[in-house]
Amino acid sequence: DVQLQASGGGLVPPGGSVRLSCAATGFHFSTYVMMWYRQAPGKEIEWISSITAGGLGRTYADSVQGRFTISRDNAKNTLFLQMNSLKPEDTAVYYCGKSGSRGQGTQVTVSS
């Protein structure tokens, strides 16, 4: 079975940084485009970033462009999201996913 488990969230002050990880099992990770999503309280889920299978192609939502960086380690079946210059509006549950699957999320709260 496909399993995607995000981790690394927590309480972060405005302007701070956090690095999320996503451990992937049950599929051939290195052949899939991978994505990060988030869902803020009371809002619909939002796509925020994608990375190609080999890791060279990366795209971002305007809301995180220049602040977040997606990366992957295909040898370890792990996806990452480096989040810098965090704002209170980045508060959300963050999920990793691939086509047809989205895993367990991790809460990121940006607050002083």
N, C-alpha and C positions, 0 to 999 in steps of 0.2 A: 504494500500500500504506500501511496505517496504521503510523506510526512514532511511538513515544513514548520519549524519551530523557531520563532523569533525570540531574541533575548537582548538584554543590555539596556533596557529602558530604566527610567527612574525619575526623580525630581531634580531638575536642572535650573539654575538661575538664568534669567534673561541675559543673553550674550554668551552663554556657556556652550559647551560642546558635549556630545555624546556619540558613541559608536555602537550601532546596532549590528547584531549578527543573526544569521538565519541558517540553521543546520538543516540540510536537505537529505532525505533518504527515500528509497523506494523507486527511484527512477534514475535515468542516465543524465545526471545534473549537467555535465559539460556540453550537452547537445541542445540545451534549452535557453531561450531568452528568459531572463528572470526580471521580476518587477518588485517594487515596493509600493505599498498603498498606505493610506491612513484614513482613520475615521474619527473626526472630532465629535464631541458631545452634541447631540441633536442634529448632526449633519450627515449627508450621504458619504459613502466611501469615495475617496479621491485617489486617483493614480498620481504618483509623484516621481517615479523614475523607472527606467528600464536599462538593461545591459544585455548586449548580444552574447551569444554562447561563448565566443572566444574572449570576450571582455573588452574589445577595442571600441565598440560602439555604445555610446551612452546618451540617453536623453532624459530631460528633466521637465517637470512642470514649471511654469513661470514663477510660481509661488516659492520654489526652493532653489531655482537656478542661481548658481554662484555661491550658495551656502552649503548645499548638500553634495556629497560625492558617493556614487555607487561604485562598488567593486566586487570582485569575486575571486575565490581561490578554488579552482576546479579540482586540484589535487586533494582538497579537504572537503569538497562538496559544501562549501559555505559561501553565503552571500553577505555583503556588508553594506552599511549605510553610515557614512561619516556625516554628522550633522553639526555644523558650526553656526555661530551667530544666531543662536536660537531665540525665538520670539514667543510671547505667550500664545499667539495664534497657532503655533506649531504643536500645541498640546493636543494629543490624540492617541489612539491606539494604532500602532504601526504593525503592518502585516507584510510578509513577503509572499510572493506567489509566482506561479507560472501559468501558462495557458491551461485553463480548466481547473486550477487548484489554488487555494489560498490557505495559508496555515494559521496556527495560533499566533495571536498578536502579543505585543509588548507595549505597556503604557509608558508614554513620555509626557511628563508634566513640566511645563516651563513656568516657573513662578518664583518670586522672591520671598 
